[in-house]
Each structure stands twice: as C-alpha cells, then as structure tokens.
Amino acid sequence: MEFTYLDNAATTPMAKEVVDVISEQMANNFGNASATNYFGRQARKVLDESRHTIAKSINAKDSEIVFTSGGTESDNTAVIETALSRQNLGKHIITTAIEHEAILKPMKYLESLGFNITYLMPNERGEVTVDQVKNALTDDTILVSIMYGNNEVGSRNPIKEIGELLQDHQAFFHTDAVQAYGQETIDVKDQHIDLLSTSAHKINGPKFIGFLYINDKIQIPSFIKGGDQETKRRAGTENVPAIAGFAKAVELITPEEKTARRDRYFGFKQHIQTILKDNNIKFEVNGPKDINALNHVFNLYLPGVDRGVLLTRLDLEYFAVSGGSACTAGSLEPSHVLVAMYGKDSPKINDSIRISFGKDNTDEEIVNFSNKLVSIVKDLTN
C-alpha cells in the first residue's frame, strides 16, 4: 500500500521537471559562476536567468534577489543584520508571537543584546491587525517583522496595509513568506515590503536553497562572511543547479495554476469537514474557516483525541500528516502558535493535527484519508 502524503507544509516532493533541470545542470554545467572563463560564464548565464525568473515572480528587480541556503538563513539575515546595523537609530522591534522559530530565536538572541522586542498576540483566526502594529510603533522602532501566512493554521496577515502604515516610518518591513510564496500573489512594490524570505522546498523545489528579497533602497550587511558573491550580500559559491531548479519550480506555478490550487485545496478542506460531520465526529477548525487563508494548511481540533496517538495510528495506516511545524517536531513543547491563539490551558493544544495539501493530492486520497480518520477517531473515543 502506498503512503498518502499530507504534510506539504513541512516540505514538498520535488517536481519531475525540477529534478530534470537540476540533474542536467549537475551533469553539464559545473563551472563557478564567479569565474571569468567559459565554464564560469555558462554558470553565470544560468544564474542570471534564474534570478530574473524569480525576481519577476514578486515584481522585484533582479538586483534585489539574494540567494541563500533557505528560509532560516533568510530570516536570520533580515532580522539580525537589520537590528545590528541600525541600532544607532533605535533598539525596538515588532514581531508576532506566532512566527516561525527562524524568527523567534533570532529575536530572543537580540533581546540578550539589549533590544526591546514587542510580540503581537493573534486573534482566534491566528491573525494580527494593522492597528496592533500602529499602536506598538515608537520612534525607536527599526524593524517590523510580520509573517505573511502562518505555517501551522494557514492564517494570513494584512501585509499591504502594514507596508503602507510604515511608509513614513524609519522601520524596515520584513515578512517571512516561506509558506505563502507560491500560494499567494506577492508584489513587493505594491505591498511596500523591504525584506522578504522564501524557501524552494515549499514549492516542489530543492532543499537548502532560498532567497532574501532586499529592496534596492536599503542596505544590510552580509550575514555570511567571506567572498563577494551575490554582489557582496551573501558570501559563498552559488549553488547553480539548485538555483536553476528553484527557478523551474517558480515557472511551474503560473497565476492560473496558483488560483486552481487555492480552489482545489479549499475544496479538500470542505470535503474533509463534510465526511467528519456525516459521521458525527466532533471537531473544530483552528484558524480561518473561509477561503481567505493559505488553503494548503488545515489545522483540526479533535476533542479527546491525543495528537501523538492519532499521528501514530495514521502513520501506521499509510497517511502522513503532522502535529505542527516540522522544525519543532522533536520537541515536547506544545505548539506556540496554538498557545498564542487559545491559551496554554486550552485542550486544543494537545488534540490538534495539521493536514497540508500539495499539487499531487487527489480527491480520492482525501476521501480515503477522511474515512480512515473517522475510523481511528471513533476507535479512540469509544
């Protein structure tokens, strides 16, 4: 029996077209993109073309795309280097309590250096508001880092409105778009975003490659010290095969495909809920219930059903889902996202699972999963 993969928020399988591009580049284009010889020029050509494809996807200039090892490095660079390079202007930063650990841990590090961090609390949809940001702003605020969409409950934040709010303020505006990139239509100019983080493995691209968008109007130091690659903004020889694969993954997600996926994923959510209701299974949706969400993420509260037991039972039945962020899966700590949304004493903390859809999931898989979920929940609650 084959596994049904429903953990796409953790990572996605590489698309065949992406694998083909990477394999071709690894076999035939081994040059160093910084070298001036023929082989270097060939690598540079692929690098430049890939950068253009990716820049166009968010309405950025080619010069504003800095390739990194992924979302964590991009987030760390945006937060730490902005703070350290601008501390003469103030030491106040605004973020949210439901950010990824790649943001929250750098914030804790900066607190140890004397920075003052304001953590905005979300509503029960998992969202923060423009007014919260406005009320938290001070003359000393140098950075506002608000995630585009949440990786555990699929909530979206009012990025454009926050960007507009900060137009006349000194604070740089960063958004972690690791989960949103490839799902949402992002326009960094229209949304007034200064810094934006992504990761290729969330959109059927390779692992260990991402980019940090840095608006040409601002400058922050390189986080990785060494050579002068990426116009002195990120040291280290560029991984041309992975970058080419990243660009191919971006090309595959056309605007039409993006819309189709959103609608299909929302339909998957509705289908699961219908089957649960038809079988008298008690449940609640954590986060947004309407289509205005990252629809590939679906967080379900199943009262009285221990998360760990349910995940194990589903795994034994060949269904891969998760209890939350894969980056903290080995931790015994409860989901900080659900704690922020509902409080540390809420039963939702221990009785919720995250289902996340991908481009290869089918209606048949969703029906089979839903029926197996019903069977296991009934077994565990009777």
C-alpha positions in Angstrom: 0.0 0.0 0.0 1.3 3.5 -0.9 1.6 6.3 1.6 -0.7 9.3 1.1 1.4 12.4 1.8 -0.5 15.2 3.5 2.4 17.1 5.2 3.3 19.5 2.4 3.7 22.5 4.8 6.7 20.6 6.1 8.2 20.0 2.7 7.1 19.2 -0.8 8.3 16.5 -3.2 10.4 17.9 -6.0 8.6 18.2 -9.3 9.9 15.9 -12.0 10.7 18.9 -14.2 12.8 20.4 -11.3 14.7 17.1 -10.9 15.4 17.1 -14.6 16.8 20.6 -14.6 19.0 20.0 -11.5 20.3 16.8 -13.0 21.1 18.4 -16.3 22.9 21.3 -14.6 24.9 19.0 -12.3 26.0 16.9 -15.2 26.8 19.6 -17.7 27.3 22.9 -16.0 29.9 22.6 -13.2 31.6 26.0 -13.5 31.9 28.5 -10.8 29.6 31.5 -11.5 32.3 33.9 -10.3 34.9 32.6 -12.7 35.6 34.6 -15.9 36.4 31.6 -18.1 34.0 29.8 -20.4 32.7 27.5 -17.8 32.2 30.3 -15.3 30.3 32.3 -17.9 28.0 29.4 -18.6 27.2 29.1 -14.9 26.7 32.8 -14.7 24.2 32.8 -17.6 22.1 30.2 -15.8 22.4 32.1 -12.5 21.3 35.4 -14.1 18.4 33.8 -16.0 17.2 32.1 -12.8 17.4 35.3 -10.8 15.3 37.1 -13.4 12.6 34.4 -13.3 12.4 34.5 -9.5 12.6 38.4 -9.3 9.7 38.7 -11.8 7.5 36.4 -9.6 7.3 39.0 -6.9 7.7 42.1 -9.1 11.3 42.8 -7.9 14.4 43.9 -9.7 16.9 41.1 -10.5 19.4 43.0 -8.3 17.1 42.7 -5.3 17.2 38.9 -5.1 19.9 37.4 -2.9 20.2 33.6 -2.9 20.6 31.9 0.5 20.5 28.4 1.9 16.8 28.7 2.6 14.2 30.3 4.8 16.1 30.1 8.1 19.2 31.9 6.7 17.0 34.5 5.0 15.0 35.2 8.2 18.1 35.3 10.4 19.8 37.7 7.9 16.8 40.0 7.7 16.3 40.2 11.5 19.8 40.1 12.9 21.7 42.2 10.4 18.9 44.8 10.3 19.0 45.1 14.0 22.7 45.2 14.4 23.3 47.7 11.6 20.5 50.1 12.6 20.8 50.0 16.4 22.1 53.6 16.4 18.6 54.6 15.3 16.8 52.6 18.0 16.6 49.2 19.6 12.8 48.4 19.3 11.5 45.6 17.0 7.9 44.5 16.4 7.0 40.9 15.5 4.3 38.4 16.4 4.0 35.5 18.9 3.2 33.0 16.1 6.3 33.5 13.9 8.4 30.5 12.9 11.3 29.7 15.1 13.7 31.1 12.5 12.3 34.5 13.5 11.6 33.9 17.2 15.0 32.6 18.1 16.9 35.5 16.5 14.5 37.8 18.4 15.5 36.1 21.7 19.1 36.5 20.7 18.6 40.2 20.1 16.9 40.5 23.4 20.0 39.2 25.1 21.9 42.0 23.4 19.6 44.6 24.8 17.0 45.0 22.1 13.4 45.6 23.1 11.0 43.2 21.2 7.2 43.6 21.1 5.4 40.3 20.4 1.9 41.0 19.0 -0.7 38.4 20.0 -3.0 37.0 17.3 -6.8 36.7 17.4 -8.5 33.3 17.3 -8.1 33.2 13.5 -4.3 33.5 14.0 -4.0 37.0 12.6 -2.7 40.3 13.8 -4.1 43.7 12.8 -2.8 46.9 11.4 -3.9 48.7 14.5 -1.8 46.4 16.7 1.2 47.3 14.7 0.3 51.0 14.7 -0.2 51.0 18.5 3.1 49.2 19.1 5.2 51.6 16.9 7.6 54.0 18.6 10.2 56.5 17.4 12.8 53.8 18.3 11.3 51.0 16.1 13.8 50.0 13.5 12.2 46.7 12.2 8.7 45.2 11.9 8.8 41.5 11.0 5.3 40.0 10.4 4.9 36.6 8.7 2.9 36.6 5.5 1.0 33.4 6.3 1.2 31.0 9.2 2.7 27.6 8.7 0.5 25.8 11.3 -3.0 27.3 10.9 -2.9 29.0 7.5 -3.8 32.4 8.7 -2.8 35.5 6.6 -1.8 38.9 7.8 -2.6 42.3 6.3 0.8 42.7 4.7 0.0 45.5 2.2 -1.8 47.6 4.9 1.1 47.2 7.3 3.5 48.1 4.5 1.5 51.3 3.8 1.5 52.1 7.5 5.3 52.0 7.6 5.9 54.2 4.5 6.6 57.3 6.6 8.4 55.5 9.4 12.1 54.6 9.7 11.3 50.9 10.4 12.2 48.4 7.7 9.3 46.0 7.0 10.2 42.3 6.7 7.9 39.4 6.0 8.6 35.7 6.3 6.8 34.4 3.2 8.1 30.8 3.3 4.6 29.3 3.4 2.9 32.0 1.3 5.3 32.1 -1.7 3.9 30.0 -4.4 0.4 30.1 -2.8 -0.2 33.9 -2.8 0.2 36.7 -5.3 3.0 38.7 -3.9 4.0 42.2 -5.2 6.8 43.6 -3.1 6.4 47.1 -4.6 2.6 47.3 -4.3 2.8 45.9 -0.8 5.7 48.1 0.3 7.8 45.2 1.5 11.5 45.9 2.3 12.7 42.4 3.0 11.1 39.0 2.2 12.2 35.4 2.9 11.4 32.3 0.9 12.5 28.6 0.6 12.4 26.5 -2.5 11.5 23.2 -0.9 8.0 24.5 0.0 7.1 24.9 -3.7 8.3 21.5 -5.1 11.8 22.8 -5.5 15.1 21.6 -3.9 16.0 21.8 -0.2 18.8 24.1 1.0 18.1 27.0 -1.4 16.0 30.1 -0.9 16.2 33.8 -1.4 16.0 37.0 0.5 14.5 39.9 -1.3 16.2 43.2 -0.2 14.8 46.4 -1.6 17.5 48.3 -3.5 16.8 51.4 -1.4 18.1 49.7 1.8 21.3 48.1 2.7 22.1 45.5 5.3 25.5 43.7 5.8 26.1 40.2 4.6 25.2 37.6 7.3 27.7 35.1 5.9 31.2 36.5 5.9 33.7 35.5 3.1 33.8 36.2 -0.6 32.0 38.8 -2.6 29.3 36.7 -4.2 25.7 38.0 -4.6 27.2 41.5 -5.0 28.8 41.3 -1.6 25.5 40.5 0.1 25.9 36.7 0.7 29.3 35.1 0.7 29.7 31.5 -0.7 29.8 30.0 -4.2 26.3 30.0 -5.7 24.6 26.6 -5.9 23.7 27.0 -9.6 21.9 23.6 -10.1 19.7 24.2 -7.1 19.0 27.8 -8.1 18.1 26.6 -11.6 15.8 24.1 -10.0 14.2 26.8 -7.9 13.5 28.9 -11.0 11.9 25.9 -12.7 9.6 25.3 -9.7 8.6 29.0 -9.9 7.9 28.8 -13.6 5.6 25.8 -13.0 3.3 27.9 -10.7 1.6 30.1 -13.2 -1.1 32.6 -12.0 -3.7 30.2 -13.3 -2.1 27.3 -11.5 -2.0 29.2 -8.3 -5.7 30.0 -8.4 -6.6 26.4 -9.3 -4.6 25.1 -6.4 -6.2 27.5 -4.0 -9.7 26.5 -5.0 -8.8 22.8 -5.0 -7.2 22.9 -1.6 -10.2 24.8 -0.2 -12.4 22.1 -1.7 -10.3 19.4 0.1 -10.9 21.2 3.4 -14.7 21.3 2.8 -14.7 17.6 1.8 -12.9 16.5 5.0 -15.3 18.5 7.1 -18.4 17.1 5.3 -17.2 13.5 5.9 -16.5 14.2 9.6 -19.9 15.8 10.0 -21.7 13.0 8.2 -20.1 10.5 10.6 -20.9 12.6 13.8 -17.2 13.3 14.6 -16.7 16.3 16.8 -14.2 18.7 15.5 -13.3 22.4 15.1 -11.1 24.2 12.6 -8.2 26.1 14.1 -7.6 29.3 12.3 -9.5 30.7 9.3 -12.6 28.8 8.1 -13.1 30.7 4.9 -11.2 30.8 1.6 -9.2 33.8 2.7 -6.3 31.7 4.1 -3.3 29.7 3.0 -5.6 26.9 1.9 -2.9 24.2 1.7 -2.8 24.3 5.5 -5.7 22.8 7.5 -5.5 22.5 11.3 -8.1 20.3 13.0 -9.0 20.1 16.7 -10.5 16.7 17.5 -11.7 16.8 21.2 -10.4 13.9 23.3 -8.1 12.5 20.7 -4.4 12.7 21.7 -2.3 14.2 18.9 0.6 11.8 19.3 -1.6 8.7 19.3 -3.6 9.9 16.3 -0.4 10.7 14.3 1.0 7.3 15.0 -2.2 5.5 14.1 -2.5 7.4 10.8 1.2 6.7 10.0 0.6 3.0 10.5 -2.3 3.3 8.1 0.0 5.0 5.5 -1.2 8.6 5.9 1.5 11.2 6.6 0.2 14.3 8.5 1.8 16.3 11.4 1.2 17.9 14.7 2.5 21.3 13.7 5.8 22.7 12.4 8.2 20.1 11.3 11.1 22.2 12.7 9.9 21.6 16.3 8.6 18.1 15.7 11.2 16.6 18.1 10.2 18.9 20.9 7.9 18.0 23.8 6.7 21.6 23.9 3.2 22.4 22.8 2.6 24.4 19.6 3.5 28.0 20.4 1.0 29.1 17.7 -2.0 27.4 19.3 -0.9 28.6 22.7 -0.8 32.2 21.5 -4.2 31.8 19.8 -6.1 29.9 22.6 -4.0 30.0 25.8 -1.8 27.4 27.3 -4.6 25.6 29.1 -6.8 25.0 26.0 -7.4 21.3 25.2 -6.7 22.3 21.6 -3.0 22.4 22.3 -2.8 18.6 22.6 -5.7 17.4 20.5 -5.0 19.1 17.1 -3.3 17.9 13.9 -2.1 19.7 10.8 -3.1 18.4 7.4 -1.4 20.1 4.5 -2.1 19.6 0.8 0.1 19.6 -2.3 -0.2 19.7 -6.0 -0.2 15.9 -6.4 -3.0 15.2 -3.9 -6.3 13.8 -5.4 -9.9 13.8 -4.4 -9.7 10.0 -3.9 -6.8 10.4 -1.5 -8.8 13.0 0.5 -11.8 10.7 0.7 -9.7 7.7 1.8 -7.9 9.8 4.4 -11.2 11.3 5.8 -12.7 7.8 6.1 -9.7 6.4 7.9 -9.6 9.5 10.2 -13.2 8.8 11.1 -12.5 5.2 11.8 -9.5 5.9 14.0 -11.2 8.7 15.9 -14.2 6.5 16.7 -11.9 3.8 17.9 -10.0 6.2 20.2 -13.1 7.9 21.6 -15.4 4.9 22.2 
